[in-house]
Amino acid sequence: MKVVVDTNVMVAALLGKEAATARQVIELALQDKITPLMADTLFNEYLDVISRDEVMQKCPFDEDERMEFLSAF
């Protein structure tokens, strides 16, 4: 199944709080059970958002770990 993973889902999965559904979507993608679709515009939006200190200050992952996570897609 092919899906577009919205930026809000990606951020929720990274932040972790009350993100069980978001994490399930990401886990399915990492397990190759779904195929995430993203154009350059959406990927660049992911990069922009995960680079924002004010958004990611509650994220348990540092910038290198977030980039590694994103590179899985």
C-alpha positions in Angstrom: 0.0 0.0 0.0 1.3 3.4 -0.9 0.7 6.4 1.5 1.7 10.0 1.9 3.0 10.5 5.4 2.0 14.1 6.4 4.6 16.2 8.2 2.4 16.3 11.3 2.6 12.5 11.5 6.3 12.5 11.1 6.8 15.1 13.8 4.3 13.4 16.2 6.2 10.2 15.8 9.5 11.9 16.6 8.2 13.8 19.6 6.6 10.7 21.0 3.9 12.0 23.3 0.5 10.5 22.6 1.7 9.5 19.1 0.9 5.8 19.1 -0.9 6.0 15.7 1.8 8.2 14.2 4.5 5.8 15.4 2.5 2.8 14.0 2.5 4.5 10.5 6.3 5.0 10.7 6.9 1.5 11.9 4.8 0.1 9.0 6.9 2.1 6.6 10.2 0.9 8.2 9.0 -2.7 8.0 8.1 -2.2 4.3 4.5 -3.0 5.0 3.5 0.4 3.5 5.4 2.5 0.9 5.7 6.2 1.9 5.4 8.5 -1.1 6.9 11.9 -1.0 7.8 14.5 -3.5 10.8 16.8 -3.1 8.6 19.5 -1.7 7.3 17.3 1.1 10.8 15.9 1.9 12.1 19.5 2.1 9.3 20.3 4.5 10.3 17.4 6.7 13.9 18.7 6.7 12.7 22.2 7.5 10.5 21.2 10.4 13.0 18.7 12.0 15.6 21.5 11.9 13.6 23.9 13.9 14.8 24.2 17.5 11.5 25.5 18.8 9.7 22.4 17.4 12.3 19.8 18.2 13.4 20.9 21.7 11.0 18.2 23.1 12.3 15.5 20.8 14.4 12.8 22.5 16.6 12.5 19.4 19.5 14.8 18.5 19.8 16.3 15.1 22.0 13.5 13.7 19.5 10.9 14.9 16.6 12.8 13.3 18.5 12.9 10.0 19.2 9.2 10.3 15.5 8.5 10.9 14.6 10.6 7.9 17.2 8.9 5.7 15.3 5.6 6.2 12.7 7.0 3.9 
